[in-house]
């Protein structure tokens, strides 16, 4: 079920929780527009004031479209998200919502997600999602995988390589078990040094909060063992990149009836399910600016064949049944998997843009187009009528900027801030001189 947003839930006393659990400090955390996690460490004796008024931040100091002249930004902790750090029981983590002058900050990712969730709830819809988090364990430098013996061309599900990192993976999984997330499998992924960990799907806000915490936890446990966990989309040129596949289903307001499911349909999808999927297809070229938010992201979805023989990433806007070579697959009745997002995706904006595009699809009775059952890695060149995904971040941002419907669903103030800051990031990248330029144009 969704988080309890009733006044009683919001009035849970974090001070009392601290006394009951032996918490000495609270980490009041929010995620900015670029996906960086920001926090203040607050002694338990001061948490009552923070719960009432929020922890103060200078918004310009993080990736938000604010200036040094803006008033104080306050992070109001949501007590329903409280997590006692399993690896340091003295600290309690709480996700926060951003306010300024007593008003929600419209561009704040968690605020954006809650806004589109309300739009869904107003239609009697309750979205459940799950994510598949892929990451590399590297040496502290970040440029070398942590396991020198992990060299196989096809290293996916490698039993020995998995066991050589048993200490890290099992500790993270143990923590998820203790938190009640329902983790159900962990594996060595397709690339050397790459892993994936899965836990149960849930309410989209719960999934987003857990996704944010998971990234913090994975990095923290990796550091404990002298390693580095990176979710960078494509850290190694010849290896498969880090995806963050999202599984989506839509339920009635009780969360008990799957409104995507139709037992009489060949794919097991209802009319609303097809329309929601149609919204994803309709807005794919624009929403990629959020699901694939970095310069590096486009080295994953437009990559040449990797060492293993497949990129496991799409480059065209297509959908299919149980076939992993397309942007969207329908692996079972009443749900589908979006394979476009990567490890850099903002946990909150990822959920928000999926819901926004899907709701727009329902509003417009969008047609997802024909299903393709071919192997896109082998025969994708024969598909001439499917849009191609953007080749770079700038193209994606331009597509997003042109997609007025999607911007309005997410909130124009957010969209303008995101496009502005991300365009600035692209300009910074474009002004950077590379070794390739020196190697190939020095003597022209």
N, C-alpha and C positions, 0 to 999 in steps of 0.2 A: 504493500500500500504506500501512497505518497507520504512524505514527511508530514507530521502533525503540525499544521500551521496555526492551530487555534491559539488564542491568547494564553491559555493555560500552559501550552507547550513552550511558548516563547518566554514565559515567566519562570521557567525552570531556573533554579538558583545555582549558578555555577560555583558560588562560594560554598554552598552546601555540598555540592559534588566534590569539590576540592578536599573538604574535611573528611568526607566519607571514603574517598579513594586515595588519600595521601598525596594529592597533587600539589606541588610547590609552585609551579609556573604554568601559565597558559600561553600557547602559541596562537595568536589571533591572525589568521591567514586569509589572503585573497589572491586571486589570479588576475594579472593585468591583461591588456589587450594582446600582448605578444606571447602570452602563456607563461610568463615568469611568475613564480610564486613569491609573494611578498608577505612579511610577517613582522609582528612585534612580540617580544617575549615579556609577558606581564606577570609579576608576582601574584600569587593567589590572593594575597591580602588586598590587592587593588582591583580584582576582577569585577566586583560588584559595580563600581563606577564605570568600568569599561563596558559591562553588559548594558548599562543604562544609556551611556553617552557615546560609546565607541572609542576605539584606539585611534589617535590622531596621526595622520600622514600628510606629507607634502605631495600632492598628486603629480606634480610635474617631475618629481624625482623617480617616478616609475613610468611604464609605457601606457600612459593615458593622455588623451588630447586636452591637457591642462597646462597652464602657464604658472610661473612663480607668483603671479598676482592673484591667482585664485584663492578663495578661502580654504580653510583646513578641510581635508578629506577625512571622514571618520569611517572606520570599519566596525560595524556592529556584529558581534559574534552571534551565530545561530546556535543556541544550546543543544538543539536536536542533533547537531552534527558532531558532538563531543566524541573524541577518540583519545583514550589514554595511550600514549606511545608504548607499544609492546616492548620496545627495546630500551625505553627509559621511562619508567612508570612515574617519575616525578613531574612529567610534562603532559599536559592535556592540549590536544590540537582542536581548534574549532574553526570551521569555515565562516567567513564574514561577508555581509552585504555592505556595499559602499553607499554612504549618504553624504550630501553636502548641503549645508543650511537646511537640515531636516528633510531633505528630499532625496529619493533614490537617485543615484548617478546613472543616467540612462545608458551610458556607454559601458558600464561595468559588466563584464561577462556573466556573472551569476545573476545580475539583475535582468540582463537580456534573456537568459534562459527562463527565468521565472515569469517573465512577461509573455513569452510565446507559449509556455505551459498553461498560463491562464487562458489564452486564446483557445487552446485545445479543450480545456476544461469547460469553457463556455459553450462548446459544441457537444459536451457530454463525452469527450474523449480523454483517455488516460494512456499516455505513451510509456511503454516499457522498452528499455534498451539494455544492451550489453556491449562491452568492448573487448577486443583481443589485443592486449598490449604486448608489442614486440620491442625488444631492446638488446643492445650489445653489452657484454661485459668486457671492458678493455683494461689495459694497463693505465695508470694514472694520467699518462700523456694524452690518452684518448685516440691515438693514431695507430695503436697496435692492439690486437685482440689479446685477452688476458691469458689464453691457454695456447702455448706454443705447439702443443701436440694436436691441436684441432685444425687439421689440414685437409681433410677429405673433400673431394670434389662435390660429393652429395652427402652433406653432413646432417641433413634433416633427421631428427629423431635419433641421432647418434647416442647410443646407450652409454658408452664409455665417456664421451665428452660431457654428457649430462651429469654423470656421477662425479666427474672431476670438479664440477661446480655445485655439488650437492650441498655443501655448507651454506652457500649464499641462497640458492633457490629454496632449499628446505626451510631456512629461517624465515624468508619472506612468506612462504606458504603457511608456515606455522602461525605467523602473526595474523594472516587473513583468516585462518581457522579460528583463532582466539577472538577475532572481531565479529565472527558470525557472517562473513561474506559468502560462505559456501564455495570456496575454491574447489575445483574439481579436476584440473589437470595442469601439468607443467611439462614443457618439452624443450629440447634443443631444436631451434628453428632451422630454416633452410640455409642460412649463411653460417660460416665459421664464426664461433664466438657469440651467436645470437640465440636468444631464448624468448619463449612466450609463456605467459601465465594467465589462466582464465578463472573467473569467478562468476557467480550467478547473476543473471540479468535482473533488473529491478526498475522502479520508478526512475525516470530520466534524470531528475535532480540528484537522487541518491547515487546513481551511476556516475554522474559528473563529479560529485564530491569524492567518491571513492577513487575515481580515476586520478583526480588531483592528488589525493593522499597517496595512492599507489606509487606515483612517480617520485614523490618525496621519500617514501619508504624504500623503494628500490635503490635510489641513489644513496640513502643513508646506510643501508645494510652493505651495499657494495663498498662504500668507503670504510666501513668497519673492517673489511677483509683486505684493505689496501688496493681495491679495484675501483673502477668507474663504470657506472651504468649510464648509457646514452640512448636516448630515444630519437636522435637525429635521423631524418628520413633516409639519407644515403651517405653514411660515413666512409664507406669503402667502395671505390669505383667498380670493382669486378664482382662484388658480393650483393646478394639480395638486400633490399632496403628494409627499414622498419615500417611496417604498416600498423594501422590501428583500425581494423575492420569493425564495423558497427552493425549490430543485429537489432532490428526494429520490429515491433509489433504494436498494435493499437487496440485498446480494450475499452469497455464501457466504464462509466464513472466509478463503478464498484471495484474495478480491477479483476473481475471474475469472468467476464465474457469477452472472448477475443473477437473483435469486430473486423479483423483482417481475414478471419477464417470462413471458408465456404466449402463444406464437404463435397458439394456437387461440382465444384470447379476443378478442371484438370490440374491446375497448379495449387489448388487449395486456397485461393485468394478470393476475397469478396470484392464487390464493386468498389467500396471505399479503399480496400487494399490496392486495387489497380490504380485508382485515382491518386492515392498517396504516392505510389511508385511513379506514376506519371509526373507528379510534381518534382520528384527527385530528378527524373530524366530531363524534364523541361528546364530546370535551373542548374543542371550539372556544371555547365561551363562557367557559371558565376559562383556557385557555392564552393567550387574548388579553391577559390581565394581564401576560404576559411578552413576547409578540410585539409588543404595542402598549403600552409601559410608562409613557407619560407622559400628563399631562392633555391636552397638545396632540395626542396620537395620535388621539383620538376626534373631532377636527376633520377628520381625513383620511378615516376609514372611515365617517363619517356626514355627509359634506360635501354641500352642494347642488352642482348642476352648475357646473363651472368654466368659465373663459374658452374653453378648447379644445372644450368640449361634453361632456366625460366626466371623471369623477374617477379612473378606472382603479383604484378601490378597492372592495372588497366591503362590504356591510352586512348580509348574511344568510349563514347556514351552508348553502351549497349547493355541489355539485360538477358537473362537466361534462366534455366532451371538449375539443377545441381551441377554447376560447371564453373570452376574457379578462374576461368580465363576472361571473364567479363566484369564490367564495373559493378553490376548488381547481379546477384544470384539468389534464387529462391530454393534454399536447401531443404525446406520442409513446409508443411501446410501452415498458413496463418502468420508467416513472418518472412522477412528477407534480409539479406546481408549486403551492406554497402562496402565495397572493397577499395574505394577510392581514398579514404583518409589515411594519413601517415602519423608517425610518432610525434611529430611536432604540433599536431592539432591541439588547440586549446580545449581542455575537457568540457568547459561550459559552452563555448561557441560551437563546438562540434555537435552537441546535442541540439542547441538552439537552431542551427541552420538546417538540420535534418527535419526537425518539427516544422519550421517555418515553410520550407519547400514543400513538405508533404501536405500541410494544411492548405497551402495555396493550390496544390493539385486537387484536393477535395473540393475546394471552393469553385475551381474552374472545370471540374469534371475532366481533368487532364488524362489524355490517352498515353500510356507508356510506349506505344509503338509496338512493332512486331518483336516477338521473342526470337532470339537467335540461339541455335543449339550447336554452333560450330566451335571448333578450337580456335579462338582468336589469336593465339600465339602462332599458329601455323597458317591460318586462312584469313586473318584480319585484313590483309591487303586486298582481299576480294570484296570487302564490304565498303561500298562507295557512298552509301546514303546515311551513314551514322556520323554525327559530329565528332571531331577529334577534341580531346581534352587540351587545355592550354599548354603551350610549349614552355612557358616561363611565368614567373609571378606577375610580371607587368601585364601580360595578356589576361591573366586571371582577374587581376584588379580592374582592368578595363571592362571585362565582361560583367563583373559584379556592379561596377558603377553604372552600367547601362541597364541593369535589371531592376527597374523601379519597383516592381511588385515584391521581389525578394527583400529589397532594402526597406520597404514599408512594413513588411511582415516582421522584420527584425528590429525596426526602429530607425528612422532616418538619422537621428542624432548619433546613434551607435555607428551606423554605416558610414557616415561622413567622417567620423573620427578614425575609424579603422582604415578606410581608404587613404586618408591623409597621412597617417603614420606609416602605413605599409608602403605607400608610394615613396615616402622619404627614405625608407629602408632600401627600396629598390634603387633609388638614385645614389645612395651611398655605395651600394654594390657596383653599380654601373661606372662609378668614378674610380673604382679600384683598379690599378694596373696589375695584370696577371703575368705569370711566366709564359703562358701560351702566346700572349701578344708579343713578347720579346723574342720568343723562339720563331715566330712565324711572320712577323712584319718588320723586324728591325732593319732589314736590308732592302725593303721595297723602295 
